Amino acid sequence: MSTSPLDILALAAHRDDVEQTCGGTILKMAKQGYRTGILDLTQGEMGTRGSAEDRAREAADAAKILGVCWREALDIPDGRVENTWENRLKVARVLREQKPRVVILPYWKGRHPDHYTASILGYEACFLAGLAKLDVEQAISTGQSVFSTEAGASSPHRPFKIVYATLYYDVRPTFVVDITEQFEARLQSLMAYKSQFSDQEAGKGIFPTQAEIRSRIEAMARFYGMLAGVTYAEPFLQKEVGLVDDLTAIPVKSI
Ligand SMILES: [Zn+2]
């Protein structure tokens, strides 16, 4: 694993969330030469299908398909992602190590508590990571706020941009990324989670078939693509307004 800064880091609660919500975008950025990474907060030990070890192997396979330079899973309990001081520090430590310019977080509302909690936790960790006087290593080992004036390996870093991947929630995105070229590979990265998505007996009643998953994913990607006049896209939201220099270069046709 390299120590040069990442351009883009996608953070999510569960292994396979990034593949589902912004995998096409991650792959597209990697193809454009950017250094991309994925931070999964949990290891998937509560899953109906497969073990945490199966999921680790599958996550590595998926990462290869998406061309990411760096991927890690924290040890936050699956099904119990909580926005605690300890968890914020764990994420802040990663942000300081990887120094991403852009962070992709899950949207802050949703059905699954791990998803929306990961959003708030991620945002607050981005803030913490930038506090010059916070000694993250000491704070992790003591559980206290430890302040230091020495800049070490864990020097402060705050990402320039935070965007939210909104695919899990019904909200109008502020922009979409065209993933028409990446759609097939992105689907393959999801199918790399064989313990989850291959047709099998365990959890048959609650998991859709592979063919059904494919058509759902395609329907969603087509819907967001259609909003911007492309075939397939992934939706995002940013809290900031857009900044424009040239009105004639704004994409997406109005009429
Ligand atoms: Zn999830």
Residues whose N, C-alpha, C, O or C-beta is under 5 A from the ligand:
A	BS01	ZN	H14 D17
